């Protein structure tokens, strides 16, 4: 069948879904081709497909941003923004951006302290962030906006609503990552203890 406006809406909806799943633009483009093929519909030209993908990304980010601006407030945003704007907090932020994989007790104690800090940030913004109904991949998308930029770039971000959204997603992402890292470290210690005990038997 021919590519018509009704199918264009269907294709756009499919693109938005793929964006929310954190697919790369190139993969989304090929996925749209497969979608057209599966629906036995004439494939639109490249500029049309490219516009659909671009608009899907823009719609996803603008929608999340609008929701965050509406639902969050100074009480939610201020602790997050302090990670970037407060001199003391920026040192903590620098430590949070990288998880120490060392399983020594000193490293684990430090990781436990950082987990406590990020847990408090996550819980303070959890309700606002969850109201956006982001997929885990969507949270990761915004979290990476805080990790891929250096501190100077983040400080230059004039839109504080946008910056606080990045940092809220970062806090949630870090909370779950650090929980997993702590669990892995404990498992390694227990495994090593068991192996050592077996050797001494």
Protein Blocks (a to p, Z undefined) as FASTA:
>chain_A
ZZdfklmmmmmmmmmmmmmnopafklmmmmmmmmmmmnopacddfklmmmmmmmmmmmmm
mmmmmmmmmmpcfklmmmmmmmmmpmklmmmmmmmmpccfbfbfklmmmmmmmmmmmmmm
mmmmmmmmmmnopafklmmmmmmmmmmpcfklmmmmmblmlmmmmmmmmmmmmmmmmmmm
mmmmmmmmmmmmmmmmmmmZZ
